[in-house]
């Protein structure tokens, strides 16, 4: 009986269509790929550790290089910009950003709207307009 050529498979071939030998081969291939990735991760970690050491030698706190935080939370920032003023939600969004509050949230307007609904800090003057209490 003539021997069949091994089937070629790619990422789109369902694993259920592969023979046991092909599955073992795929498992070994993935394990080797995982080991290569782990070696790369370790190399990057060593490089990062060296860069952090150099930064520390130069007096830079490398933890400061991560995400920068706002000085105050959103509610306090809104209270400051709305003090003795009445604004719409969009005006409040613009004012709080202009005051230095940083956010990359895609739904920042919604976050401001939710914050303005906190009755202990803000008062709804009329439809869509708020002031600080």
C-alpha positions in Angstrom: 0.0 0.0 0.0 1.5 3.4 -1.0 2.4 5.7 1.8 0.5 8.9 2.0 2.4 12.2 2.1 1.9 14.0 5.4 -0.8 16.7 5.3 0.3 20.3 5.5 -1.6 22.4 7.9 -1.7 26.0 8.8 -3.3 28.1 11.5 -6.7 27.7 9.8 -6.7 23.9 9.8 -8.9 22.7 12.6 -6.9 20.5 15.1 -9.7 17.9 14.9 -8.6 17.1 11.4 -5.0 16.3 12.3 -3.6 12.9 13.1 -2.2 12.1 16.5 1.4 12.3 15.1 0.6 15.7 13.6 -0.9 16.9 16.9 2.3 15.8 18.7 4.4 17.7 16.2 2.2 20.8 16.6 2.5 20.6 20.4 6.3 20.4 20.1 6.3 23.3 17.7 4.2 25.5 20.1 6.4 24.5 23.1 9.5 25.5 21.2 7.9 28.8 20.2 6.9 29.4 23.8 10.4 28.7 25.0 11.8 31.2 22.5 9.3 33.8 23.7 10.3 33.2 27.4 14.0 33.7 26.4 13.0 37.0 24.8 11.0 38.1 27.8 14.0 37.3 30.1 16.3 39.3 27.8 13.9 42.3 27.9 13.7 42.0 31.7 17.5 42.1 32.0 17.7 45.1 29.7 15.0 46.9 31.7 16.7 46.1 35.0 20.0 47.6 33.6 18.2 50.7 32.4 16.5 51.2 35.8 19.9 50.8 37.4 21.4 53.5 35.1 18.4 55.8 35.8 18.9 55.3 39.6 22.6 56.2 39.2 21.5 59.4 37.5 19.0 60.2 40.2 15.8 59.4 38.3 13.1 57.3 40.0 12.2 54.9 37.3 8.8 54.2 38.9 7.9 57.8 38.1 8.3 57.0 34.4 5.1 54.9 34.4 1.6 56.3 34.4 1.3 59.9 35.6 -1.5 60.5 38.0 -3.7 63.5 38.5 -3.1 65.6 41.6 -6.8 65.3 42.6 -9.6 63.0 41.8 -12.3 63.9 39.2 -14.9 65.0 41.7 -12.5 67.4 43.5 -11.4 68.8 40.1 -15.0 69.3 39.1 -15.8 71.0 42.4 -12.9 73.4 41.8 -13.9 74.4 38.3 -17.7 74.6 39.2 -17.2 76.7 42.3 -19.7 79.7 42.0 -20.3 78.8 38.3 -22.9 77.0 36.4 -21.9 74.8 33.4 -23.2 72.1 31.1 -21.5 68.7 31.1 -19.4 69.5 28.0 -18.4 72.9 29.4 -17.4 71.1 32.6 -15.4 68.5 30.6 -13.5 71.3 28.8 -12.9 73.3 32.0 -11.6 70.3 34.0 -9.2 69.4 31.2 -8.1 73.0 30.9 -7.5 73.0 34.6 -5.0 70.2 34.1 -7.0 67.0 34.7 -5.6 64.3 32.4 -7.7 61.4 31.1 -7.4 59.3 28.0 -10.7 57.6 28.6 -12.9 57.3 25.5 -15.9 57.8 27.8 -14.6 60.8 29.8 -17.8 62.8 29.2 -19.8 60.0 30.7 -17.5 59.8 33.7 -18.0 63.6 34.2 -21.7 63.2 33.9 -21.8 60.4 36.5 -19.6 62.5 38.9 -22.0 65.4 38.5 -24.9 63.3 39.6 -23.4 63.0 43.1 -25.8 65.2 45.0 -23.6 65.8 48.0 -21.1 67.6 45.8 -23.1 69.1 42.9 -26.5 70.6 42.4 -28.5 70.4 39.2 -29.6 74.0 38.5 -31.6 73.3 35.4 -31.7 70.6 32.7 -28.1 69.7 31.8 -26.5 72.5 34.0 -24.7 71.9 37.2 -22.9 73.9 40.0 -20.8 72.9 43.0 -22.6 72.7 46.3 
